[in-house]
Amino acid sequence: MGFNKPDLRIFAYAMKRAGEMDPQAHLMIGDNLAADVGGAVRVGWRAIHFDRTQPGLRWRGSHIAIADLKLLEGLL
């Protein structure tokens, strides 16, 4: 495709492929704060940062951070 996260074009491409252009209908779950979460938040997606360095679930203003993927069950 010629571009990678956090380039906003990758998120636009994903929305087009999914057939849903409303950014709020999308959720990024990623382990890279800049590329995954940063790009998603900039384009208007909801985002969850998978961060094993701090236990539990934390609200970070623009996104949620979790240390255990089992916590996704309660969020989704």
Buried (B, 14 or more C-beta within 10 A) or exposed (E): EEEEBBBBBBBEEBBEEEEEEEBEEBEBBBEBBEBBBBBBBBBBBBBBBBBEEEEEBEEBEEBBBBBEEEBBEEEE
